[in-house]
Amino acid sequence: MGKPNIRISECLECTSSTLQESDVSEVGTYPVYGANGIVGYLNGYNTSDEAIYIIKDGSGVGSVSYVKGKCSATGTLNILTAKQDYSLQFLYYILKVFSR
């Protein structure tokens, strides 16, 4: 039997980054995402598998993107990851509908 309706906040973990665009370089192993896509590269990462990046301030607030693999996010984004037993891709598609 399926689970009853629940709040999306019960399916996701939300974290923030303190990384600034000035901290990234033009070369590195892993991409760094900002509000407008890839803004540079680092040799480290804060996302290791998959995540939803959501713009938390500025003109694009609420816009979401799905990332997979090792990468990082700047401080303009919140990092959403799925709690156990929830599909992050499915949650991304739900959020995508509301970010239009």
Order of alpha helices (4+ residues) and beta strands (2+ residues): beta-beta-beta-beta-beta-beta-beta-alpha
